[in-house]
Amino acid sequence: MANAHPNGADRAAPPHRSIMVNAYASGAPTALPPESQELLRRRERVLGSPYRLFYREPVHLVRGSGAHLFDAQGNDYLDAYNNVPAVGHANPRVQAAVGEQLGVLNTHTRYLTDDVVDYAERLTGLFPAPLSQAIFACTGSEAVDLALRIARHRASAPGVIVTRNAYHGTTTAAAEISPSLGDGNPLPPYVALVDAPDSVRGAGPEAAEREFLAQISAAIERLTARGFGFAGMIVDSVLSSDGLRLEPAGFLTRAARLVRAAGGLTIADEVQPGFGRTGSWWGFQRHTADAPGFAPDLVVLGKPMGNGVPISAVIGSAEIFEAFGSEVRYFNTFGGSAASIAAAGAVLDEIAERRLLEHAARVGSILLSGLRDLAADSERRGRGPRIAEVRGAGLFLSVEYASDADGTPDPEAAVRMVDALRERRILVSASGTHENVLKIRPPLVFDDADAARFLDGFAEASAAR
């Protein structure tokens, strides 16, 4: 039976969301060595309950290199999850650039300096017109917060549309549009929820798109009727927290046209798919092949931008930024600092010189076809958990589990696979509206040997379940 959602479409409510799927249960017994168990006790005492650790059996890490992480005993873990070190853990070029800059000058953007201008020109040159200006911050959450301020200032209204299991950050404004943070994170009535297109359940991708667009139209009407007005829609360009919803290509462009027709701005959240993750510079480019010249109104960047050095940005047009900046003064002490810009420039150098966009597309294709072959083989043999679908774009992949042919979500299977892979020293996580989707998102330097190791481990873990 459908439940009426005060801030979303009248849809069947998803099950209770865990505070964090795939989390270590505080106080649970572990097989960690004594020194790691003591570190765990100290951590829980001083960091407190809001923090979470990954995995039923936490991993005590001491160093990283490329796509590999090493624990306190020297064991090598294959990192198939962390997209922040996009050009590899402990990247030498990034390390050298930051160290050199710290020895010269590290100050904010209220002085005239060369590096931030050079980088902004280089970065905005990677976007289509009219996206020609950048505002820098420190984190993706800060950038999302700023993008919301710009959209709401323009509309003089707070109403925003997000997908039902979206994650956009942890500031107050970003948390208000992040339903995936759990049932204890209430959403205000001026945030309307829509379901992401679902290629597993329903009548296929085209029907899912029609339903998605219909929900957006209805959400705009609800927000307006309730007196909140409509500022726009913010969507992760690959809908990663909703389970990596990619098809049919172009649906986000068609959704953006609805938003613009209603006077709102479209904000592309590229914090996860940006900087080459999908085999293109930006995730939204998957949706513009049939719409040349189309671009979102605002783009939010973060996570991999500095390979672990905090830096983020909002990219927009001169027209939109001028309308905001003429009335609102914005400043961020550390956003765009010289050391952060040095890291960000080094990341662009690495992506370009190592041809990591092409690399992500090629290795991602190997993983995608390999996972689909394993899923088909498992189905034929009737062994292992049931895989409903394998999806992917570049080095962003997902494996969705269902308990039957109708697509009934199987979150337990996903969490069991996460732990089974962790036992084989392969690190992934789980996500999705129903928490039944493996999230596979390695550093862009993940190579052929890493892909082979991952697929072998995945096959073993599947057979063991």
Secondary structure, DSSP 4 states (H G I P E B T S, - for coil): --B--TTB-SBPPPPPPPSSTTB--TT------HHHHHHHHHHHHHH-TT---BSSS---EEEEEBTEEEETT--EEEESS--SSTT-BT-HHHHHHHHHHHTT----TTS--HHHHHHHHHHHTTS-TT--EEEEESSHHHHHHHHHHHHHHHHT---EEEETT----SSHHHHTT-GGG-TTSPPPTTEEEEPPP-SSSSS-HHHHHHHHHHHHHHHHHHHHHTT----EEEEETT-TTTT----STTHHHHHHHHHHHTTPEEEEE-TTTTTTTTSSS-GGGGG-TTSTT---SEEEE-GGGGTTS--EEEEE-HHHHHHHHTT-----SSTT-HHHHHHHHHHHHHHHHTTHHHHHHHHHHHHHHHHHHHHHHHHHHT-SSPEEEEEEETTEEEEEEBSSTT--B-HHHHHHHHHHHHHTTEE-EEESTTS-EEEE---TT--HHHHHHHHHHHHHHHHH-
